[in-house]
Amino acid sequence: MRAVIFAYSEIGVTAIETLLDLGVQVAGIVTHEDNPAEIRWFRSVGELARKHGIPAITPESPDSPEMPAWVKGKKPEIIFSFYYRSMIPMEILKLAPRGAYNLHGSLLPKFRGRACVNWAVIEGAAETGVTLHEMTDKPDAGDILGQEAVAIGENDTARDVFDKLVPAARKLLQRVVPLIIEGRETKTPQDEKEATYFGKRAPEDGLIDWNWPARRIHNLIRGVARPYPGAFTFLGGRKLFVHKGYVLDPQEVAGRLAHANEKPAGQLLDPWAKGVPVVTGDGFYLMQEVQFEGGTALAARDALATQRSVFDSIVSITR
């Protein structure tokens, strides 16, 4: 089977490698330029194309006027999209007589849209996965060919979950692509009543509201933790990123914080050996690793030791 592939990121590289292993002839690859200013923690699709001698282009947009002719010239039987960052026009998708399929990083119809892994963590989902589905003129809405689920641990970051999705994507493609090649694939329409859609996130969306429940704060922190822009608050007029922490269990708090529940949300408490507690809307969150903007990531206890002068009414801890 002859394919044109739109791809980016680690899943893009892994998916292309998997198709090559399955005997798919990759006639051409459309990807994005590797931006030196971007924190790139994944392998390069462009480098993979060069390694295998596969023609590859990096248009600014798949809507570029030269794109249909380029794809048509590769005579694809099928088109795949693996973590490509733009919607592909229907004019191009219709060039593949065997269909056009996208690999989405959630269990559709849940978490359609952008930043699906981040949103799954932020929303406190217990599982997510990857879905191979038909591409249509509506994002992430086409019939499903297969899915592979992964669990989300209560302390997993979005990067942790993404790392689980990479082997899940390989496993899914190994199972479904041979069926497509043989013409034995099955397609299941999505249940629109179960669909949820989430949009693109911006760095400013990482602002922590300490009035939120501690679990919601924890989900935000781990959902945008490095290599993503990060969750942040402000201390003494300085922007403070919170990279790591956890929700304090009531039993862990019992007997250690005197009258802490009387303090307002956002109040920093006297440091523990493990970190610095903060009052939230329904309990306490223990910051473990933080970083002032422009500074170095440090253990919260060390980073905030010099900030004690800006604390209001430091609460004593029974040690």
MOVENDA-V581712 format. One record per pair of residues at least 24 apart in sequence whose ideal C-beta (glycine too) atoms are under 8 Angstrom apart, sorted by the first residue. I is the first residue (numbers start at 1). J is the second residue. D is the distance in whole Angstrom. If there is no record, write none. Layout:
BEGIN
{{I/J/D} {I/J/D}}
END
This chain:
BEGIN
{{1/25/7} {1/77/5} {1/78/6} {1/98/7} {1/180/8} {1/181/5} {2/27/5} {2/74/8} {2/75/6} {2/76/6} {2/77/5} {2/78/7} {3/27/7} {3/76/6} {3/77/7} {3/78/5} {3/79/7} {3/80/6} {4/28/5} {4/29/8} {4/30/7} {4/71/5} {4/74/5} {4/76/4} {4/79/5} {4/80/8} {4/96/7} {5/29/5} {5/30/7} {5/79/7} {5/80/5} {5/81/8} {5/82/7} {6/30/5} {6/31/7} {6/62/7} {6/79/7} {6/80/7} {6/81/4} {6/82/7} {6/84/4} {6/88/6} {7/31/6} {7/45/5} {7/80/8} {7/81/7} {7/82/4} {7/83/6} {7/84/6} {8/32/5} {8/45/6} {8/82/8} {8/83/5} {8/84/6} {8/85/6} {9/42/5} {9/45/8} {9/82/8} {9/83/4} {10/42/4} {10/43/6} {10/162/8} {10/166/6} {11/82/6} {11/83/5} {11/103/7} {11/105/7} {11/130/8} {11/165/7} {11/166/6} {11/169/5} {12/45/5} {12/82/4} {12/83/5} {12/84/7} {13/42/7} {13/43/4} {13/44/7} {13/45/6} {13/48/5} {14/166/5} {14/169/6} {14/170/6} {15/80/7} {15/82/4} {15/83/8} {15/103/6} {15/169/6} {15/170/8} {15/173/6} {16/45/7} {16/48/6} {16/82/7} {17/48/7} {18/169/8} {18/170/5} {18/173/5} {18/174/6} {18/177/8} {19/80/7} {19/173/7} {19/177/7} {20/52/7} {22/173/7} {22/174/7} {22/177/5} {22/178/7} {22/181/8} {23/181/8} {24/177/7} {24/181/8} {26/52/8} {26/54/5} {27/54/8} {27/55/7} {27/74/4} {27/75/7} {27/76/6} {28/54/7} {28/55/5} {28/56/7} {28/57/8} {28/70/7} {28/71/7} {28/74/4} {28/76/8} {29/54/5} {29/55/7} {29/56/4} {29/57/8} {30/56/7} {30/57/6} {30/58/8} {30/59/7} {30/62/7} {30/67/8} {30/71/8} {30/84/7} {31/56/6} {31/57/8} {31/58/6} {31/84/7} {32/58/6} {32/84/8} {32/85/6} {33/58/5} {39/227/5} {41/159/8} {41/227/5} {61/86/6} {62/86/5} {62/87/7} {62/88/5} {62/89/6} {62/92/7} {63/89/6} {67/92/6} {68/92/6} {68/95/7} {71/95/5} {78/180/7} {79/135/8} {81/135/6} {82/169/8} {87/139/6} {88/135/6} {90/136/8} {90/137/5} {93/135/5} {98/180/7} {99/134/6} {99/180/8} {100/134/7} {100/135/5} {101/132/6} {101/133/7} {101/134/6} {101/135/6} {101/145/7} {101/180/8} {102/132/7} {102/133/6} {102/134/8} {102/135/5} {102/140/7} {102/142/7} {103/130/6} {103/131/7} {103/132/5} {103/169/6} {103/172/8} {103/173/8} {104/130/7} {104/131/5} {104/132/8} {104/133/6} {104/140/5} {105/130/6} {105/162/8} {105/165/6} {106/130/8} {106/131/7} {107/131/6} {107/147/6} {107/149/6} {108/133/6} {108/140/6} {108/144/6} {108/147/7} {108/190/6} {108/195/8} {109/140/8} {109/141/8} {109/190/4} {109/191/6} {109/192/7} {109/194/5} {109/195/4} {109/196/7} {110/194/7} {110/195/7} {110/196/5} {111/196/6} {111/198/6} {112/139/6} {112/140/4} {112/141/7} {112/195/6} {112/196/7} {112/197/5} {112/198/7} {113/139/7} {113/140/7} {113/197/5} {113/198/5} {113/199/6} {113/200/8} {114/198/7} {114/199/6} {114/200/4} {114/201/7} {115/198/7} {115/199/8} {115/200/6} {115/201/5} {116/198/7} {117/158/5} {117/161/5} {117/162/5} {117/165/7} {118/158/5} {118/201/6} {118/223/5} {118/224/6} {118/228/6} {119/198/4} {119/201/8} {119/223/7} {120/152/7} {120/161/7} {121/152/6} {121/156/7} {121/157/7} {121/158/5} {121/161/6} {121/219/6} {121/222/6} {121/223/4} {122/219/5} {122/220/6} {122/223/4} {122/224/7} {123/219/7} {124/215/7} {124/216/8} {124/219/5} {125/152/6} {126/151/7} {126/152/6} {127/151/5} {127/152/6} {128/152/6} {128/161/6} {128/165/8} {129/165/7} {129/168/6} {130/165/6} {130/168/5} {130/169/5} {130/172/6} {132/172/6} {132/173/7} {132/176/6} {133/190/8} {134/187/7} {140/197/8} {141/190/6} {141/195/8} {142/190/8} {143/187/4} {143/188/6} {143/189/5} {143/190/7} {144/187/7} {144/188/5} {144/189/8} {144/190/6} {145/176/5} {145/179/8} {145/180/7} {145/185/5} {145/186/7} {145/187/6} {145/188/8} {146/172/5} {146/175/6} {146/176/4} {147/172/7} {148/172/4} {148/175/8} {155/222/7} {155/246/6} {156/222/7} {157/222/5} {157/223/7} {157/225/4} {157/226/8} {158/222/7} {158/223/5} {158/224/7} {158/225/7} {158/228/6} {159/225/7} {159/226/7} {159/227/6} {159/228/8} {203/229/4} {203/230/8} {206/230/6} {206/231/4} {206/232/5} {207/231/8} {207/232/6} {207/233/7} {208/232/7} {208/233/5} {208/242/7} {210/265/4} {210/266/4} {210/278/6} {210/279/7} {210/280/6} {210/281/7} {211/265/5} {211/266/8} {211/280/8} {211/281/5} {212/280/7} {212/281/5} {213/280/6} {213/281/5} {213/282/4} {213/283/7} {214/247/4} {214/248/7} {214/280/4} {214/281/8} {214/282/6} {214/283/5} {214/284/6} {214/285/5} {215/247/6} {217/280/6} {217/285/5} {218/245/7} {218/246/6} {218/247/5} {218/285/6} {221/245/6} {232/293/8} {233/266/7} {235/268/8} {235/292/8} {235/304/8} {235/307/6} {235/310/7} {236/307/6} {236/310/4} {238/292/5} {238/293/7} {239/292/7} {239/293/4} {240/290/6} {240/291/7} {240/292/6} {240/293/8} {241/290/6} {241/291/5} {241/292/8} {241/293/7} {241/297/8} {242/287/5} {242/289/8} {242/290/5} {243/289/4} {243/290/6} {243/291/6} {243/297/6} {244/287/8} {244/288/5} {244/289/4} {245/275/6} {245/285/6} {245/286/5} {245/287/5} {245/288/5} {245/289/7} {245/300/7} {246/285/7} {246/286/6} {246/288/7} {247/283/7} {247/284/8} {247/285/6} {247/286/8} {248/277/6} {248/283/6} {248/284/4} {248/285/7} {248/286/5} {250/283/7} {253/277/8} {253/283/8} {253/284/6} {255/318/6} {256/317/5} {256/318/6} {257/284/7} {257/315/6} {257/317/6} {258/315/6} {258/316/6} {258/317/8} {258/318/7} {259/315/7} {260/284/7} {260/315/5} {263/313/7} {263/315/6} {267/312/7} {267/313/7} {267/315/8} {268/304/7} {268/307/8} {268/311/5} {268/314/8} {269/314/7} {269/315/5} {269/317/7} {270/314/5} {270/315/6} {270/316/6} {270/317/5} {271/300/7} {271/301/5} {271/304/7} {271/305/7} {272/301/7} {272/317/7} {273/301/7} {274/301/8} {275/299/7} {275/300/5} {275/301/6} {276/300/4} {276/301/6} {276/304/5}}
END
